[in-house]
Amino acid sequence: MRVIKLIKDFFLKPSHKIGLGILVVLGFIAGAISWQKFNDVMDATSTEEFCISCHSMQQPFNELKNSPHWSNTAGVTATCSDCHLPHDKTAKFARKMQASREVLAELMGKYKEEGSFEKHRLEMAEREWKRFAANGSKECKNCHSYERMNFENMSLAAQKAMKPAAERNQSCMDCHKGIAHHKPVQNENNITVSKFENLVITSLNQGNTYYTKGKTELFFDEKRSQHIGQLETAVPVTFIKSGEEADLVELYMWRKAKGFGRIWYNAFGKNIVDAIMTKDFMQNAKFEVIESKEDPLTSLVWQHIKLQVWIPKSSLIEDINTVWNTLENTYKEQCSICHRQPDVAHFDANSWIGLFNGMVGFTNMDKATSKEVLRYLQLHSSDFQSHKKQEVEQGNK
């Protein structure tokens, strides 16, 4: 018992055995060493070598090496930690703690199988995008400072985007996704699932007009053995009948009587794509030509055509307004990030193509969504607003 008491007193009452000044000095030295070792660990785990030591990080690292952030004429580059690790000590420590689950996922083999990184790319990208949005892209602004940007040396297009962004101190990631790593696709098979897939109709009536809920494959026969093309989202079709394996619909579209004429359009003289037919089908295609007209602007002959085709079941919707409302919101949200979006009816259908393609690179829209939004803009352009106005005036008369 006496020995136990001596040990207890030594640890609980060390000042009885050792001078208080010595204890303070020893405590300070131990604390300094611990703090230094802690910082050494923090620094070692922030290096590029540490970041790419995981097998799964080789793919994004190779993507980085092909970007200007790795090599450029100025020689100013960024490493993994420059972008993905906060520079403030408290935020850095918190991010390190969060990263422990990512290390655990690596050790558990989450990214071991071939293609698993692509499978989880969207999940990881959205997590980082959310972090950048929350702190206003603080890591980007450690190098790209609004205050020190020389706007006058930028192109006019860059000035129009960057000046309003600087005024709002906007997050860089609002516009600049996919600049160091590939932007993710929506799923592992690189197939875009229709965002309107949940819209369903219980019955189809012969002779009624319906609309495609997404990209829709076209077939020459009910068994779908001969693929002949595809329809875009929100394309109007006339329902004819339902078969056991597919639905028969009738297309009324326009094509340019030039070459194979594989692109079929929504209206005469308007480059609004409704369908893209295969080359094999168009080489021997048989369809009814309702009328032919020459476009006075291009001198090209356009043909108004009719064709019955088979499409997969459950490809059609009835309420097109739901589609337009969704695409209108996407247009407003994405195109108002940098500037006030133009009024849809301010431009005609053909003008919207060049205007939209010039802007879409500054948004986060994937390829499928951008095509759908362009279709919305074209079908609500000044061309179609004037038609609606005439219809209203005729109705009032």
C-alpha positions as a LaTeX table, in Angstrom:
\begin{tabular}{lrrr}
\hline
Residue & $x$ (\AA) & $y$ (\AA) & $z$ (\AA) \\
\hline
Met1 & 0.00 & 0.00 & 0.00 \\
Arg2 & 2.89 & 2.36 & 0.76 \\
Val3 & 4.38 & 1.80 & $-2.71$ \\
Ile4 & 1.02 & 2.48 & $-4.35$ \\
Lys5 & 0.68 & 5.68 & $-2.30$ \\
Leu6 & 4.15 & 6.84 & $-3.37$ \\
Ile7 & 3.34 & 6.25 & $-7.08$ \\
Lys8 & 0.01 & 8.01 & $-6.71$ \\
Asp9 & 1.58 & 11.02 & $-5.05$ \\
Phe10 & 4.32 & 11.18 & $-7.68$ \\
Phe11 & 1.80 & 11.54 & $-10.54$ \\
Leu12 & $-0.97$ & 13.45 & $-8.77$ \\
Lys13 & 1.27 & 15.69 & $-6.68$ \\
Pro14 & 4.48 & 15.98 & $-8.71$ \\
Ser15 & 5.33 & 19.36 & $-7.22$ \\
His16 & 6.01 & 17.56 & $-3.93$ \\
Lys17 & 8.88 & 15.74 & $-5.62$ \\
Ile18 & 9.86 & 18.07 & $-8.49$ \\
Gly19 & 10.15 & 21.85 & $-8.47$ \\
Leu20 & 7.19 & 23.76 & $-9.97$ \\
Gly21 & 9.52 & 25.71 & $-12.29$ \\
Ile22 & 10.92 & 22.49 & $-13.72$ \\
Leu23 & 7.39 & 21.18 & $-14.34$ \\
Val24 & 6.45 & 24.34 & $-16.19$ \\
Val25 & 9.54 & 24.16 & $-18.38$ \\
Leu26 & 9.02 & 20.45 & $-19.10$ \\
Gly27 & 5.35 & 21.10 & $-19.91$ \\
Phe28 & 6.27 & 23.94 & $-22.27$ \\
Ile29 & 8.86 & 21.79 & $-24.06$ \\
Ala30 & 6.43 & 18.86 & $-24.37$ \\
Gly31 & 3.74 & 21.20 & $-25.70$ \\
Ala32 & 6.07 & 22.81 & $-28.22$ \\
Ile33 & 7.25 & 19.43 & $-29.48$ \\
Ser34 & 3.66 & 18.17 & $-29.74$ \\
Trp35 & 2.55 & 21.28 & $-31.62$ \\
Gln36 & 5.48 & 21.01 & $-34.01$ \\
Lys37 & 4.81 & 17.33 & $-34.66$ \\
Phe38 & 1.13 & 18.13 & $-35.20$ \\
Asn39 & 2.02 & 20.75 & $-37.80$ \\
Asp40 & 4.52 & 18.38 & $-39.41$ \\
Val41 & 1.74 & 15.84 & $-39.85$ \\
Met42 & $-0.60$ & 18.52 & $-41.21$ \\
Asp43 & 2.02 & 19.66 & $-43.72$ \\
Ala44 & 2.96 & 16.11 & $-44.76$ \\
Thr45 & $-0.68$ & 15.22 & $-45.43$ \\
Ser46 & $-1.15$ & 18.38 & $-47.50$ \\
Thr47 & 1.47 & 17.61 & $-50.10$ \\
Glu48 & 0.71 & 16.56 & $-53.65$ \\
Glu49 & 2.69 & 13.34 & $-53.09$ \\
Phe50 & 0.40 & 12.38 & $-50.22$ \\
Cys51 & $-2.78$ & 13.28 & $-52.13$ \\
Ile52 & $-1.94$ & 11.11 & $-55.13$ \\
Ser53 & $-0.61$ & 8.19 & $-53.06$ \\
Cys54 & $-4.10$ & 6.66 & $-53.23$ \\
His55 & $-4.64$ & 4.65 & $-56.42$ \\
Ser56 & $-8.01$ & 6.29 & $-57.10$ \\
Met57 & $-6.42$ & 9.76 & $-57.22$ \\
Gln58 & $-4.26$ & 8.91 & $-60.23$ \\
Gln59 & $-7.15$ & 9.58 & $-62.60$ \\
Pro60 & $-7.97$ & 13.13 & $-61.42$ \\
Phe61 & $-4.23$ & 13.82 & $-61.14$ \\
Asn62 & $-3.74$ & 12.95 & $-64.82$ \\
Glu63 & $-6.69$ & 15.20 & $-65.69$ \\
Leu64 & $-5.06$ & 18.04 & $-63.73$ \\
Lys65 & $-1.78$ & 17.57 & $-65.64$ \\
Asn66 & $-3.64$ & 18.29 & $-68.88$ \\
Ser67 & $-5.05$ & 21.58 & $-67.59$ \\
Pro68 & $-3.57$ & 25.11 & $-67.34$ \\
His69 & $-3.54$ & 24.74 & $-63.55$ \\
Trp70 & $-0.67$ & 22.28 & $-63.98$ \\
Ser71 & 1.34 & 24.00 & $-66.71$ \\
Asn72 & 1.00 & 27.40 & $-68.38$ \\
Thr73 & 3.07 & 30.22 & $-69.89$ \\
Ala74 & 3.22 & 32.13 & $-66.61$ \\
Gly75 & 4.46 & 29.14 & $-64.63$ \\
Val76 & 1.95 & 29.81 & $-61.85$ \\
Thr77 & 0.39 & 26.45 & $-60.96$ \\
Ala78 & $-1.82$ & 24.87 & $-58.33$ \\
Thr79 & $-1.46$ & 21.60 & $-56.43$ \\
Cys80 & $-4.22$ & 19.44 & $-55.00$ \\
Ser81 & $-4.19$ & 21.16 & $-51.61$ \\
Asp82 & $-4.30$ & 24.65 & $-53.14$ \\
Cys83 & $-7.83$ & 23.97 & $-54.37$ \\
His84 & $-9.19$ & 21.23 & $-52.12$ \\
Leu85 & $-7.82$ & 22.24 & $-48.72$ \\
Pro86 & $-8.78$ & 25.47 & $-46.88$ \\
His87 & $-5.84$ & 27.73 & $-46.05$ \\
Asp88 & $-7.24$ & 28.88 & $-42.70$ \\
Lys89 & $-5.94$ & 26.63 & $-39.91$ \\
Thr90 & $-9.29$ & 25.95 & $-38.25$ \\
Ala91 & $-11.06$ & 25.22 & $-41.53$ \\
Lys92 & $-8.06$ & 23.14 & $-42.66$ \\
Phe93 & $-8.23$ & 20.98 & $-39.54$ \\
Ala94 & $-11.99$ & 20.49 & $-39.99$ \\
Arg95 & $-11.46$ & 19.48 & $-43.62$ \\
Lys96 & $-8.77$ & 17.00 & $-42.55$ \\
Met97 & $-11.25$ & 15.38 & $-40.18$ \\
Gln98 & $-13.82$ & 15.15 & $-42.97$ \\
Ala99 & $-11.22$ & 13.64 & $-45.29$ \\
Ser100 & $-10.73$ & 10.72 & $-42.89$ \\
Arg101 & $-13.91$ & 9.15 & $-44.27$ \\
Glu102 & $-12.51$ & 9.47 & $-47.79$ \\
Val103 & $-9.34$ & 7.70 & $-46.73$ \\
Leu104 & $-11.48$ & 5.01 & $-45.10$ \\
Ala105 & $-13.45$ & 4.59 & $-48.34$ \\
Glu106 & $-10.17$ & 4.10 & $-50.21$ \\
Leu107 & $-8.97$ & 1.50 & $-47.68$ \\
Met108 & $-12.32$ & $-0.30$ & $-47.84$ \\
Gly109 & $-11.95$ & $-0.67$ & $-51.62$ \\
Lys110 & $-14.73$ & 1.69 & $-52.72$ \\
Tyr111 & $-12.71$ & 2.74 & $-55.78$ \\
Lys112 & $-10.87$ & $-0.53$ & $-56.35$ \\
Glu113 & $-12.88$ & $-1.89$ & $-59.28$ \\
Glu114 & $-12.35$ & $-0.55$ & $-62.78$ \\
Gly115 & $-14.77$ & 2.26 & $-63.54$ \\
Ser116 & $-15.70$ & 2.80 & $-59.88$ \\
Phe117 & $-14.19$ & 6.31 & $-59.84$ \\
Glu118 & $-16.45$ & 7.38 & $-62.73$ \\
Lys119 & $-19.38$ & 5.78 & $-60.95$ \\
His120 & $-18.83$ & 8.04 & $-57.93$ \\
Arg121 & $-17.46$ & 11.09 & $-59.77$ \\
Leu122 & $-20.76$ & 13.02 & $-59.65$ \\
Glu123 & $-21.15$ & 12.33 & $-55.93$ \\
Met124 & $-17.64$ & 13.62 & $-55.17$ \\
Ala125 & $-17.94$ & 16.61 & $-57.52$ \\
Glu126 & $-21.23$ & 17.76 & $-56.01$ \\
Arg127 & $-19.72$ & 17.59 & $-52.52$ \\
Glu128 & $-16.83$ & 19.83 & $-53.59$ \\
Trp129 & $-19.11$ & 22.20 & $-55.52$ \\
Lys130 & $-21.21$ & 22.60 & $-52.40$ \\
Arg131 & $-18.11$ & 23.39 & $-50.32$ \\
Phe132 & $-16.92$ & 25.99 & $-52.84$ \\
Ala133 & $-20.39$ & 27.56 & $-52.90$ \\
Ala134 & $-20.45$ & 27.78 & $-49.10$ \\
Asn135 & $-17.13$ & 29.65 & $-48.78$ \\
Gly136 & $-17.44$ & 31.71 & $-51.99$ \\
Ser137 & $-14.63$ & 29.77 & $-53.71$ \\
Lys138 & $-12.15$ & 31.10 & $-51.17$ \\
Glu139 & $-9.41$ & 28.74 & $-52.34$ \\
Cys140 & $-9.72$ & 30.00 & $-55.93$ \\
Lys141 & $-9.51$ & 33.60 & $-54.78$ \\
Asn142 & $-6.19$ & 33.02 & $-53.01$ \\
Cys143 & $-4.74$ & 33.23 & $-56.54$ \\
His144 & $-7.54$ & 34.80 & $-58.60$ \\
Ser145 & $-8.31$ & 38.01 & $-56.75$ \\
Tyr146 & $-11.11$ & 40.21 & $-58.10$ \\
Glu147 & $-9.34$ & 43.26 & $-56.68$ \\
Arg148 & $-6.23$ & 42.68 & $-58.78$ \\
Met149 & $-7.87$ & 41.67 & $-62.04$ \\
Asn150 & $-7.15$ & 43.91 & $-65.02$ \\
Phe151 & $-10.55$ & 43.82 & $-66.70$ \\
Glu152 & $-9.49$ & 46.10 & $-69.55$ \\
Asn153 & $-7.06$ & 43.47 & $-70.82$ \\
Met154 & $-9.81$ & 40.84 & $-70.96$ \\
Ser155 & $-11.90$ & 40.02 & $-74.01$ \\
Leu156 & $-15.27$ & 41.74 & $-74.22$ \\
Ala157 & $-17.05$ & 38.48 & $-73.45$ \\
Ala158 & $-14.91$ & 37.95 & $-70.35$ \\
Gln159 & $-15.49$ & 41.53 & $-69.20$ \\
Lys160 & $-19.25$ & 41.10 & $-69.45$ \\
Ala161 & $-19.06$ & 38.04 & $-67.22$ \\
Met162 & $-16.32$ & 39.04 & $-64.80$ \\
Lys163 & $-17.22$ & 42.64 & $-63.96$ \\
Pro164 & $-20.71$ & 41.79 & $-62.56$ \\
Ala165 & $-19.18$ & 38.76 & $-60.80$ \\
Ala166 & $-16.60$ & 40.99 & $-59.10$ \\
Glu167 & $-19.29$ & 43.43 & $-58.00$ \\
Arg168 & $-21.15$ & 40.59 & $-56.29$ \\
Asn169 & $-17.97$ & 38.86 & $-55.08$ \\
Gln170 & $-19.41$ & 35.81 & $-56.78$ \\
Ser171 & $-18.20$ & 32.27 & $-56.19$ \\
Cys172 & $-15.91$ & 31.19 & $-59.03$ \\
Met173 & $-17.45$ & 27.72 & $-59.10$ \\
Asp174 & $-20.80$ & 29.14 & $-60.21$ \\
Cys175 & $-19.39$ & 29.34 & $-63.73$ \\
His176 & $-16.11$ & 27.43 & $-63.79$ \\
Lys177 & $-16.87$ & 23.77 & $-63.20$ \\
Gly178 & $-14.77$ & 21.21 & $-65.02$ \\
Ile179 & $-11.67$ & 23.40 & $-65.52$ \\
Ala180 & $-9.19$ & 21.11 & $-63.72$ \\
His181 & $-11.04$ & 17.79 & $-63.83$ \\
His182 & $-13.59$ & 16.28 & $-66.18$ \\
Lys183 & $-17.19$ & 17.18 & $-65.47$ \\
Pro184 & $-19.19$ & 14.12 & $-64.37$ \\
Val185 & $-21.87$ & 12.49 & $-66.51$ \\
Gln186 & $-25.22$ & 11.75 & $-64.96$ \\
Asn187 & $-24.63$ & 8.03 & $-64.57$ \\
Glu188 & $-22.00$ & 5.36 & $-65.07$ \\
Asn189 & $-23.32$ & 4.32 & $-68.48$ \\
Asn190 & $-23.04$ & 7.88 & $-69.84$ \\
Ile191 & $-26.78$ & 7.79 & $-70.54$ \\
Thr192 & $-28.83$ & 10.80 & $-69.59$ \\
Val193 & $-32.06$ & 9.79 & $-67.91$ \\
Ser194 & $-34.98$ & 12.02 & $-68.81$ \\
Lys195 & $-35.72$ & 14.51 & $-66.05$ \\
Phe196 & $-39.39$ & 14.06 & $-67.01$ \\
Glu197 & $-39.38$ & 10.28 & $-66.59$ \\
Asn198 & $-41.82$ & 10.51 & $-63.68$ \\
Leu199 & $-44.47$ & 12.11 & $-65.92$ \\
Val200 & $-46.84$ & 9.36 & $-67.05$ \\
Ile201 & $-50.20$ & 9.07 & $-68.78$ \\
Thr202 & $-52.56$ & 6.16 & $-68.30$ \\
Ser203 & $-54.09$ & 6.07 & $-71.78$ \\
Leu204 & $-53.44$ & 7.35 & $-75.29$ \\
Asn205 & $-56.21$ & 8.39 & $-77.66$ \\
Gln206 & $-55.96$ & 7.93 & $-81.40$ \\
Gly207 & $-55.45$ & 11.19 & $-83.30$ \\
Asn208 & $-54.38$ & 13.19 & $-80.24$ \\
Thr209 & $-51.10$ & 15.07 & $-80.01$ \\
Tyr210 & $-48.58$ & 14.04 & $-77.37$ \\
Tyr211 & $-44.96$ & 14.96 & $-76.62$ \\
Thr212 & $-41.76$ & 13.00 & $-76.05$ \\
Lys213 & $-40.55$ & 13.07 & $-72.44$ \\
Gly214 & $-36.89$ & 12.73 & $-73.45$ \\
Lys215 & $-34.70$ & 11.47 & $-76.27$ \\
Thr216 & $-36.79$ & 8.80 & $-77.98$ \\
Glu217 & $-35.52$ & 6.13 & $-80.35$ \\
Leu218 & $-37.39$ & 5.59 & $-83.63$ \\
Phe219 & $-37.99$ & 2.21 & $-85.28$ \\
Phe220 & $-39.37$ & 1.10 & $-88.62$ \\
Asp221 & $-41.24$ & $-1.90$ & $-87.16$ \\
Glu222 & $-43.09$ & $-2.82$ & $-83.99$ \\
Lys223 & $-40.47$ & $-5.45$ & $-83.07$ \\
Arg224 & $-37.94$ & $-2.58$ & $-83.03$ \\
Ser225 & $-35.51$ & $-4.54$ & $-85.15$ \\
Gln226 & $-34.69$ & $-1.63$ & $-87.50$ \\
His227 & $-33.50$ & 1.55 & $-85.81$ \\
Ile228 & $-34.08$ & 4.59 & $-88.01$ \\
Gly229 & $-33.38$ & 7.64 & $-85.81$ \\
Gln230 & $-34.30$ & 9.51 & $-82.64$ \\
Leu231 & $-36.55$ & 12.32 & $-81.47$ \\
Glu232 & $-35.53$ & 15.16 & $-79.17$ \\
Thr233 & $-37.31$ & 16.09 & $-75.93$ \\
Ala234 & $-40.76$ & 17.74 & $-76.20$ \\
Val235 & $-41.37$ & 16.82 & $-79.84$ \\
Pro236 & $-45.06$ & 16.72 & $-80.83$ \\
Val237 & $-46.33$ & 13.48 & $-82.39$ \\
Thr238 & $-49.77$ & 12.20 & $-83.36$ \\
Phe239 & $-50.72$ & 8.93 & $-81.69$ \\
Ile240 & $-52.00$ & 6.21 & $-84.06$ \\
Lys241 & $-52.19$ & 2.96 & $-82.07$ \\
Ser242 & $-50.52$ & 0.81 & $-79.43$ \\
Gly243 & $-48.87$ & $-2.48$ & $-80.30$ \\
Glu244 & $-47.73$ & $-5.21$ & $-77.96$ \\
Glu245 & $-44.14$ & $-3.99$ & $-77.90$ \\
Ala246 & $-44.26$ & $-0.36$ & $-79.11$ \\
Asp247 & $-46.52$ & 2.57 & $-80.01$ \\
Leu248 & $-47.16$ & 3.75 & $-83.55$ \\
Val249 & $-47.05$ & 7.53 & $-83.99$ \\
Glu250 & $-47.12$ & 9.91 & $-86.94$ \\
Leu251 & $-44.55$ & 12.63 & $-87.48$ \\
Tyr252 & $-45.23$ & 15.95 & $-89.25$ \\
Met253 & $-41.93$ & 17.75 & $-89.78$ \\
Trp254 & $-39.82$ & 19.76 & $-92.20$ \\
Arg255 & $-36.54$ & 18.82 & $-93.85$ \\
Lys256 & $-34.13$ & 20.57 & $-96.18$ \\
Ala257 & $-34.16$ & 18.90 & $-99.61$ \\
Lys258 & $-30.40$ & 18.82 & $-99.73$ \\
Gly259 & $-28.04$ & 15.87 & $-99.28$ \\
Phe260 & $-29.49$ & 13.09 & $-97.16$ \\
Gly261 & $-31.74$ & 15.52 & $-95.28$ \\
Arg262 & $-31.26$ & 13.55 & $-92.06$ \\
Ile263 & $-32.18$ & 16.48 & $-89.79$ \\
Trp264 & $-35.92$ & 17.01 & $-89.48$ \\
Tyr265 & $-37.17$ & 20.33 & $-88.12$ \\
Asn266 & $-40.15$ & 21.64 & $-86.20$ \\
Ala267 & $-41.16$ & 24.47 & $-88.56$ \\
Phe268 & $-40.42$ & 25.80 & $-92.04$ \\
Gly269 & $-37.23$ & 27.89 & $-92.18$ \\
Lys270 & $-36.55$ & 27.39 & $-88.45$ \\
Asn271 & $-33.54$ & 25.33 & $-87.37$ \\
Ile272 & $-35.36$ & 23.74 & $-84.45$ \\
Val273 & $-34.31$ & 20.10 & $-84.48$ \\
Asp274 & $-37.11$ & 17.59 & $-83.90$ \\
Ala275 & $-35.48$ & 14.42 & $-85.19$ \\
Ile276 & $-32.19$ & 13.05 & $-86.45$ \\
Met277 & $-32.59$ & 10.11 & $-88.83$ \\
Thr278 & $-29.94$ & 7.52 & $-89.57$ \\
Lys279 & $-27.98$ & 7.66 & $-92.81$ \\
Asp280 & $-28.98$ & 4.10 & $-93.72$ \\
Phe281 & $-32.65$ & 4.93 & $-93.40$ \\
Met282 & $-32.44$ & 8.15 & $-95.41$ \\
Gln283 & $-30.66$ & 6.43 & $-98.31$ \\
Asn284 & $-33.84$ & 4.47 & $-99.05$ \\
Ala285 & $-36.42$ & 6.42 & $-97.06$ \\
Lys286 & $-40.03$ & 6.49 & $-98.14$ \\
Phe287 & $-42.14$ & 9.24 & $-96.66$ \\
Glu288 & $-45.00$ & 11.41 & $-97.84$ \\
Val289 & $-44.13$ & 14.94 & $-99.00$ \\
Ile290 & $-47.08$ & 17.17 & $-98.15$ \\
Glu291 & $-45.64$ & 20.32 & $-99.75$ \\
Ser292 & $-42.37$ & 21.93 & $-100.86$ \\
Lys293 & $-41.38$ & 25.56 & $-100.25$ \\
Glu294 & $-38.33$ & 27.65 & $-100.98$ \\
Asp295 & $-36.81$ & 29.60 & $-98.12$ \\
Pro296 & $-36.40$ & 33.20 & $-99.43$ \\
Leu297 & $-33.46$ & 33.82 & $-97.07$ \\
Thr298 & $-31.34$ & 30.84 & $-98.12$ \\
Ser299 & $-32.95$ & 29.74 & $-101.42$ \\
Leu300 & $-33.09$ & 26.21 & $-100.00$ \\
Val301 & $-36.11$ & 24.05 & $-100.71$ \\
Trp302 & $-37.84$ & 22.73 & $-97.61$ \\
Gln303 & $-40.19$ & 19.74 & $-97.66$ \\
His304 & $-43.10$ & 19.27 & $-95.27$ \\
Ile305 & $-43.16$ & 15.52 & $-94.68$ \\
Lys306 & $-45.25$ & 12.86 & $-92.93$ \\
Leu307 & $-44.06$ & 9.49 & $-91.65$ \\
Gln308 & $-45.38$ & 6.81 & $-89.30$ \\
Val309 & $-42.79$ & 5.28 & $-86.93$ \\
Trp310 & $-42.71$ & 3.04 & $-83.87$ \\
Ile311 & $-41.42$ & 4.26 & $-80.51$ \\
Pro312 & $-40.88$ & 2.50 & $-77.14$ \\
Lys313 & $-43.88$ & 2.41 & $-74.84$ \\
Ser314 & $-44.19$ & 5.03 & $-72.07$ \\
Ser315 & $-42.24$ & 7.57 & $-74.13$ \\
Leu316 & $-45.00$ & 10.18 & $-74.34$ \\
Ile317 & $-46.53$ & 12.81 & $-72.07$ \\
Glu318 & $-49.58$ & 15.00 & $-72.44$ \\
Asp319 & $-48.86$ & 18.08 & $-70.32$ \\
Ile320 & $-46.10$ & 19.95 & $-72.13$ \\
Asn321 & $-46.38$ & 22.94 & $-69.77$ \\
Thr322 & $-44.60$ & 21.00 & $-67.02$ \\
Val323 & $-41.64$ & 20.54 & $-69.36$ \\
Trp324 & $-41.55$ & 24.18 & $-70.37$ \\
Asn325 & $-41.81$ & 25.37 & $-66.75$ \\
Thr326 & $-38.88$ & 23.19 & $-65.74$ \\
Leu327 & $-36.72$ & 24.37 & $-68.63$ \\
Glu328 & $-37.72$ & 28.00 & $-68.05$ \\
Asn329 & $-36.54$ & 27.75 & $-64.43$ \\
Thr330 & $-33.28$ & 26.16 & $-65.55$ \\
Tyr331 & $-32.72$ & 28.98 & $-68.03$ \\
Lys332 & $-33.40$ & 31.66 & $-65.42$ \\
Glu333 & $-31.26$ & 30.05 & $-62.72$ \\
Gln334 & $-28.27$ & 29.26 & $-64.92$ \\
Cys335 & $-28.24$ & 32.37 & $-67.09$ \\
Ser336 & $-28.80$ & 34.83 & $-64.27$ \\
Ile337 & $-25.60$ & 33.80 & $-62.47$ \\
Cys338 & $-23.45$ & 36.13 & $-64.57$ \\
His339 & $-25.97$ & 38.67 & $-65.85$ \\
Arg340 & $-29.64$ & 39.35 & $-66.30$ \\
Gln341 & $-30.94$ & 36.82 & $-68.81$ \\
Pro342 & $-32.43$ & 38.17 & $-72.07$ \\
Asp343 & $-36.17$ & 38.04 & $-72.58$ \\
Val344 & $-36.96$ & 34.82 & $-74.47$ \\
Ala345 & $-39.13$ & 36.56 & $-77.03$ \\
His346 & $-36.48$ & 39.19 & $-77.79$ \\
Phe347 & $-34.79$ & 36.98 & $-80.43$ \\
Asp348 & $-36.08$ & 34.73 & $-83.19$ \\
Ala349 & $-35.60$ & 30.96 & $-83.23$ \\
Asn350 & $-32.54$ & 30.91 & $-85.48$ \\
Ser351 & $-30.78$ & 33.75 & $-83.62$ \\
Trp352 & $-31.08$ & 31.87 & $-80.33$ \\
Ile353 & $-28.75$ & 29.13 & $-81.59$ \\
Gly354 & $-25.63$ & 31.31 & $-81.78$ \\
Leu355 & $-26.55$ & 33.37 & $-78.72$ \\
Phe356 & $-27.19$ & 30.35 & $-76.52$ \\
Asn357 & $-24.15$ & 28.40 & $-77.70$ \\
Gly358 & $-22.02$ & 31.41 & $-76.84$ \\
Met359 & $-23.39$ & 31.53 & $-73.29$ \\
Val360 & $-23.88$ & 27.89 & $-72.33$ \\
Gly361 & $-20.16$ & 27.37 & $-71.67$ \\
Phe362 & $-20.47$ & 29.69 & $-68.65$ \\
Thr363 & $-23.24$ & 27.54 & $-67.10$ \\
Asn364 & $-23.34$ & 24.16 & $-65.39$ \\
Met365 & $-25.77$ & 22.57 & $-67.83$ \\
Asp366 & $-24.91$ & 19.14 & $-69.17$ \\
Lys367 & $-25.21$ & 18.52 & $-72.91$ \\
Ala368 & $-28.71$ & 17.03 & $-72.74$ \\
Thr369 & $-30.11$ & 19.84 & $-70.58$ \\
Ser370 & $-28.55$ & 22.54 & $-72.75$ \\
Lys371 & $-30.24$ & 21.09 & $-75.85$ \\
Glu372 & $-33.57$ & 21.03 & $-74.04$ \\
Val373 & $-33.20$ & 24.62 & $-72.83$ \\
Leu374 & $-32.27$ & 25.76 & $-76.35$ \\
Arg375 & $-35.40$ & 24.04 & $-77.65$ \\
Tyr376 & $-37.48$ & 25.89 & $-75.04$ \\
Leu377 & $-35.94$ & 29.22 & $-76.07$ \\
Gln378 & $-36.51$ & 28.59 & $-79.77$ \\
Leu379 & $-40.12$ & 27.48 & $-79.38$ \\
His380 & $-40.87$ & 30.54 & $-77.22$ \\
Ser381 & $-38.93$ & 32.99 & $-79.38$ \\
Ser382 & $-40.32$ & 36.01 & $-81.21$ \\
Asp383 & $-41.33$ & 33.77 & $-84.14$ \\
Phe384 & $-43.80$ & 31.83 & $-82.03$ \\
Gln385 & $-44.87$ & 34.76 & $-79.87$ \\
Ser386 & $-46.16$ & 36.49 & $-83.01$ \\
His387 & $-48.11$ & 33.37 & $-83.95$ \\
Lys388 & $-49.70$ & 33.26 & $-80.51$ \\
Lys389 & $-50.60$ & 36.93 & $-80.76$ \\
Gln390 & $-52.31$ & 36.36 & $-84.11$ \\
Glu391 & $-54.24$ & 33.44 & $-82.68$ \\
Val392 & $-55.45$ & 35.55 & $-79.77$ \\
Glu393 & $-56.46$ & 38.42 & $-82.09$ \\
Gln394 & $-58.36$ & 36.05 & $-84.37$ \\
Gly395 & $-60.08$ & 34.53 & $-81.34$ \\
Asn396 & $-61.17$ & 37.97 & $-80.12$ \\
Lys397 & $-62.63$ & 38.77 & $-83.54$ \\
\hline
\end{tabular}
